[in-house]
């Protein structure tokens, strides 16, 4: 069950990171924002859930 949750979290985080980067390029904002750091932490959390 935690493996499925981890996979879901990773997929969600990947889409969020891709959307954040494309929005940053479109509007000329800086790419590394606080929101992107949170998405990367969620991605790492998903990896941990899959491994454990």
N, C-alpha and C positions, 0 to 999 in steps of 0.2 A: 504493500500500500504506500509506503514512504517513497518507493522508487517511482511510482506513478505521480505522486505529488512533486517529487524532485524534477521529473521530466516536464511536468506542466509549468513549474516555476521557471525552468530554464527557457522554455519556448516563449513564455510571456515576457521574460526579461530581454531575450534576443529581439523580439519585435519592438519592445519599448526603446531599447538602445538604438536600433536602426531608425525608428521614427524620430527620436531625439536628434540624431546626427543629421538626418535629412532636413529637419526643421531648422537646425542651426545653420546649415549651409544655405538654405533658402532665404532666411531672414538676416544672415550675417552676424549672428550672435556667436559668442564663444562656445566651443563644443563642450569643454569640461565644465559642467555645472554641478550643483549639489544634487540635482535630480539624477544625473547620469551616474554619480557615485553610488546612490541608493540602488539603481538598477544593477550595477555591477555587483554590489553586495548580495542582492537577491539571486543573481546568477551563480555566485559562489555558494550561497545557501542551497540552491538546487543541486549543485554538484555534491555537496556534503550529504544531502539526503539520499542521493543515488548510491554513493559509496557506502554509507552506513546502512 
